[in-house]
Amino acid sequence: MFRNDEFSSFPYLLIGIGIGMVAGLLLAPRSGEEMREDIRRRTNEGVHYLNQQADKLRDGAEKVVTKSKEWIGRQSDSVQSAVETRKPSHEQI
């Protein structure tokens, strides 16, 4: 991109950046304050949406934990009853 002779392309890069900045300012659909307000509003909406999704995820996780504890409790009870029913047969031998 850069050459060592007198016809360097660096000035053209600067001219292109300047033209792009001017075009951006001229073609911008809103003022800076309106744009900042829009960004602020959309950010708040995004945070609100993420909080709602986190609440739904938390509720779902709580249900899974509760059902898992119930299942583990039932399995533990059945294992204990199986051990109790087999215990006397081992003691007889």
N, C-alpha and C positions, 0 to 999 in steps of 0.2 A: 504494500500500500504506500509506504513512504519511500521516496527515491532521494538519492543524495544530490541530484542535479538541481538546477534552478526552477524546474517545473514540478514542484512538490504538490501532492493532492491534498495536503492538510488544509490550505485555505478553502478549498472547495467543500471540505467536510464542515468547516465552520459556517460557510455560507448556507449549506444545506440545513444545518441545525437552526440557523437564524430564520430561514424561510419557513421551516416547520413550526417554529414557535409562533411566528406572526400569523400563519395560517390557522393554528390552533386557537389563538386568541380571537381572531376574526370570525371563525366558524363555530365557536363554542355556543351551545344552545342556551346556556344559563350564565348568570353572573357567578362570581366566586362564592358569595354568601348563599345564593340559592343552591349551588352545588354542594357546599358544606352541609347545609340543612338537609338536603336529600341523602347525603352519605350518612349523616347522623341518624336520620329516621330509619333508613334501611338497616343500619347496624343495630339499632334498638329492636327492630322487628326480627332480625336474625337471632339476637340474644334471647328474645322472648320465645321464638320457635325452638331454639335449642334447649331452653329450660323446660318447655312443655314435653319435648321428646325425652329429656332426662327423667322427668317425673314418671312418664309412661314406662320407661325402662326400669326405673327403681321399683315401681309397682309390680311389674312382671317378675323381676328378680325376687321380690319378697314372696310372691306366690310360689315360685319355684322352690325357694328355701323352705317355706312352710310345708309344701307337699312332700319334699324330700325328707324332712324331719319326721313327718307322719309315716312315710314308707319305711324309713329306717327303724322307727319305733315298732311297727308291725313285724318287720323282719327280725328284729331283736327278740320280740315276744315269742315268735314262732321258733327261733333257735333255742331260746331258753326252755320252752316247753318240750322241744325235742330232746334236749339234754336231760331234762328231768325225767322224761319217760324212759330213756335208755339207761339212766344211772342205776336203777335197781337191777337191771339185767346184767350189768357188768359186775355189780357187787356179789351176785350169786355165783359167779364163776370162780 
